Every structure is written in structure tokens, then in C-alpha cells.
Amino acid sequence: MKKLFILTTIIIFGIVFIKFGRSVYMPLLYKIKGKETTESILNKIENKVWKRLERNMGIAGFKMDFPNEIILAAFKEERMLEVYTKDYTGIKLLKHIHSQHSVE
């Protein structure tokens, strides 16, 4: 009976800590694994993405910078993804991707 009480108490404490103790464990977690932000991830991949899309970006009229807005249009049955850019001149197709792999 005592073991059951201790086990139940530990489980309840663990659930409460996970639910409400974020301010305690997240700083420790960030110190251990390092804090990644959207900005830090963008800085890491920005040059690779630009090199890969440079031709398409030039055709769409973006010679020096990324567009402020993109629109993703996904068509599941056709297994297609279309990436559009949107700026003051309108909407332009940036890239059309057609997958040959079956998705099951």
C-alpha cells in the first residue's frame, strides 16, 4: 500500500511538473542542448536555399533578396507542390515540384 502511494505521488508530481514547471526546466534544457531560434536557423540555411533557388528567384524578379510572402499550393492526388511569391506586382510561380514517389 505504501509503495502504491509513493508511486502515485511521484506520477502526479511528474505530471504537474511537466505541465506547470516549464519556467524551471526549459532554461536548463536550453543550456544543455542550446537554444535554436527561427532567426538562428534562418541564418544557417539562408545561403544554401538562395543558391538552390537563385535561378527561379531571378525569373520571378527577386535578384537580391527573398520575397516577403510565399504561397504554398499542395495537391495530394497529383503529388504536386507549387510555390508562389507575392509582392506589389502580383503573384508569380516560383517553383513547381512534382513527386514521382508514391505516398501510402
N, C-alpha and C positions, 0 to 999 in steps of 0.2 A: 504494500500500500504506500509506503514511504517512497519507494522508487518511482511509482507512478506519479505521485505528487511532484517529485523533483523533475521528472521528465516533462510533465505538463507545464510546470513553471518555466523551464528552460525554453520550451517551444513557444509559449506565449511571449516571453521576454524577447526571443529572437524575432518573432513576427512584429512586435511593437517597435523594436529597434530598427528593423529594415524599413518599416512604414514611416516612422517619425524621426529616426536618427540620422537622416541624410546629412544634416549640417555637421554631424560628428564624423561620419565615415567617409564622406566624399573628399574632404581635404586630404585625408590620409591616402585615399585611393589615388588622387591626383599626384601626390608626392611619389608614390610607388611607381605608377605607370606613366606619369607625365600627362599634362593636360593638353588635349588637342582641341583646338577651336576651329570653327569654319574658316576663319582667316588664315590660320596656320596650315590647314590642309590645302586651301586655295594657293597659297604661296608655294607649296611643294609641287603641285601638279600643273600650275598655270603654263609654264613654258612647254611642257610635253604636249598639253592639249592644244596650245596655239600652233605648234609645229605640225601636229597631226591634221588640224583643221584650217591651216593657213590658206590653202588654195580655195576651199569652199567659202571662207570668210571674205577673201578678196572678191570672189564672184558676187557675193551678197552685198558688197560695198563697205566692208569693215576692213580697212587696211592696217590700222594701228591698234585697235582695241576691241575687246569683246562687246557684243551687244548688251544693252541694259535688260532686255526682255527676250525670252525664248518661249516658244510654244512647242510642246511635245504632242504629237498625234500618233497614238498606237492603235494598230488594227490587228487584233488577235488572230482571227481566222486567216487573214492574208499573211500573217507573220511579218508585218512591216512596221517600221518606226520612221516617222518624218519629223525633222527638227526644223522649225521656222524661227526666223528672227523678226522682231517687231521694233520699228523706230518711227520717226516722224514722217518717213516717206511711204510707210505701209508695211505689209507683211511679205517676207520673201522666204522661199525654201532654202534652207542652209544645207541639209543633208537628208538623203533618202536611204534607209537601210532595210534591206530585205533579207530575212534569215532563211536559209535552206534547211536548217536543222529542225527536226520535229520536236514539238513540245508536248509532253504527255504527263 
